[in-house]
Amino acid sequence: MKEVDTATLARAWESGAAVLDVREDYEYAEAHVPRATWIPLGELPARVAEVPAGETVYVICASGNRSKRGAQIVEAAGREAVSVAGGTSAWLRAGHPVERGLAA
């Protein structure tokens, strides 16, 4: 399982890469990467078919721990995934854009 930093995610995100946020609802609502797909880690094994196929998926959590497990789950389903080191905390510290609230 590969891990990338938030600068790498930012470049990929600007090009339209898929981002998967595996945090809980209250964490996601607080702040998340715009356009991120939200599937809590506990639900991911049952919902992995919702993860885009055919492209690298950038898996993010709060600090980079749960995203490693999320990336492993996505890869086990035959999709390419990388974990984002430092997670949303690092994304925020770097000043990247965020959205707030839960997905519709």
The 8 nearest C-alpha neighbors of each residue, nearest first, counted from 0:
[[1, 81, 71, 2, 70, 67, 82, 80],
 [0, 2, 81, 82, 3, 80, 70, 67],
 [1, 3, 82, 81, 83, 84, 0, 4],
 [4, 2, 83, 84, 7, 82, 5, 81],
 [3, 5, 84, 7, 6, 83, 8, 2],
 [4, 6, 8, 7, 90, 9, 83, 89],
 [7, 5, 9, 8, 4, 10, 3, 93],
 [8, 6, 10, 5, 9, 4, 3, 11],
 [7, 9, 5, 11, 6, 10, 12, 4],
 [10, 8, 12, 6, 7, 11, 5, 13],
 [11, 9, 13, 7, 8, 12, 6, 14],
 [10, 12, 8, 14, 16, 13, 9, 7],
 [13, 11, 16, 15, 9, 14, 10, 8],
 [12, 14, 10, 11, 15, 9, 16, 8],
 [15, 13, 11, 12, 16, 10, 9, 17],
 [14, 16, 12, 13, 11, 17, 34, 10],
 [17, 15, 12, 11, 14, 18, 56, 55],
 [16, 18, 56, 57, 15, 19, 35, 55],
 [19, 17, 57, 35, 56, 58, 36, 16],
 [18, 20, 58, 36, 35, 37, 57, 59],
 [21, 19, 37, 59, 60, 22, 58, 36],
 [20, 22, 39, 40, 38, 60, 37, 19],
 [23, 21, 39, 60, 20, 26, 27, 40],
 [22, 24, 26, 39, 25, 27, 21, 40],
 [23, 25, 27, 26, 28, 22, 101, 39],
 [24, 26, 28, 27, 23, 29, 22, 101],
 [27, 25, 29, 23, 24, 28, 22, 30],
 [26, 28, 24, 29, 25, 31, 30, 22],
 [29, 27, 100, 101, 25, 99, 26, 30],
 [28, 30, 26, 27, 99, 25, 100, 31],
 [31, 29, 99, 28, 98, 27, 97, 26],
 [32, 30, 97, 98, 27, 33, 99, 87],
 [31, 33, 97, 35, 98, 34, 96, 30],
 [32, 34, 98, 35, 97, 31, 96, 99],
 [35, 33, 32, 36, 18, 17, 98, 31],
 [36, 34, 18, 33, 19, 32, 37, 20],
 [35, 37, 19, 20, 18, 34, 38, 17],
 [36, 38, 20, 19, 35, 21, 39, 27],
 [37, 39, 21, 43, 20, 40, 42, 36],
 [40, 38, 21, 22, 23, 42, 41, 43],
 [39, 41, 21, 43, 42, 69, 38, 22],
 [40, 42, 39, 43, 44, 38, 21, 45],
 [43, 41, 40, 39, 45, 44, 46, 38],
 [42, 44, 46, 40, 47, 45, 41, 38],
 [45, 43, 47, 46, 42, 72, 41, 40],
 [46, 44, 43, 42, 47, 48, 41, 49],
 [47, 45, 43, 48, 44, 49, 42, 38],
 [46, 48, 49, 43, 50, 44, 45, 73],
 [47, 49, 46, 50, 51, 45, 76, 52],
 [50, 48, 47, 46, 51, 52, 38, 43],
 [49, 51, 48, 47, 52, 73, 19, 46],
 [52, 50, 49, 53, 54, 17, 56, 48],
 [53, 51, 78, 54, 50, 79, 55, 77],
 [52, 54, 51, 78, 55, 79, 56, 77],
 [55, 53, 52, 56, 79, 51, 78, 17],
 [54, 56, 79, 80, 57, 17, 53, 81],
 [57, 55, 80, 17, 18, 58, 79, 54],
 [58, 56, 18, 81, 80, 19, 82, 17],
 [59, 57, 19, 82, 66, 18, 70, 20],
 [60, 58, 20, 66, 86, 83, 19, 82],
 [59, 61, 86, 66, 22, 21, 63, 20],
 [62, 60, 86, 87, 88, 63, 22, 59],
 [61, 63, 86, 85, 60, 88, 64, 87],
 [64, 62, 86, 84, 85, 66, 60, 83],
 [63, 65, 66, 67, 62, 60, 68, 61],
 [66, 64, 68, 67, 60, 63, 69, 21],
 [65, 67, 69, 59, 60, 82, 58, 63],
 [66, 68, 70, 82, 65, 69, 64, 71],
 [67, 69, 71, 65, 66, 70, 72, 64],
 [70, 68, 66, 72, 71, 67, 65, 40],
 [69, 71, 73, 67, 80, 72, 68, 81],
 [70, 72, 68, 74, 69, 73, 75, 67],
 [73, 71, 69, 75, 70, 74, 68, 76],
 [74, 72, 70, 76, 75, 71, 78, 69],
 [73, 75, 78, 71, 77, 76, 72, 79],
 [76, 74, 72, 77, 73, 71, 78, 70],
 [77, 75, 73, 74, 78, 72, 47, 48],
 [78, 76, 74, 75, 79, 73, 52, 72],
 [77, 79, 74, 52, 73, 76, 80, 53],
 [78, 80, 55, 74, 56, 54, 77, 73],
 [81, 79, 56, 55, 70, 57, 74, 73],
 [80, 82, 1, 57, 2, 70, 58, 56],
 [81, 83, 2, 58, 67, 66, 70, 57],
 [84, 82, 3, 59, 86, 4, 2, 63],
 [85, 83, 63, 4, 86, 3, 2, 82],
 [84, 86, 62, 63, 89, 88, 83, 87],
 [87, 85, 62, 63, 61, 60, 59, 88],
 [86, 88, 90, 61, 89, 60, 91, 62],
 [87, 89, 91, 86, 90, 61, 62, 85],
 [90, 88, 85, 92, 91, 87, 86, 93],
 [91, 89, 87, 93, 88, 92, 95, 5],
 [90, 92, 94, 88, 93, 89, 95, 87],
 [93, 91, 89, 94, 90, 88, 95, 87],
 [94, 92, 90, 91, 95, 89, 5, 6],
 [95, 93, 91, 92, 96, 90, 89, 97],
 [94, 96, 93, 90, 91, 97, 9, 92],
 [97, 95, 94, 32, 33, 98, 91, 90],
 [98, 96, 32, 31, 33, 30, 95, 99],
 [97, 99, 33, 31, 30, 32, 100, 96],
 [100, 98, 30, 28, 29, 31, 97, 101],
 [101, 99, 28, 29, 102, 98, 27, 30],
 [100, 102, 28, 103, 27, 99, 24, 25],
 [103, 101, 100, 37, 28, 36, 27, 99],
 [102, 101, 100, 37, 28, 36, 99, 34]]
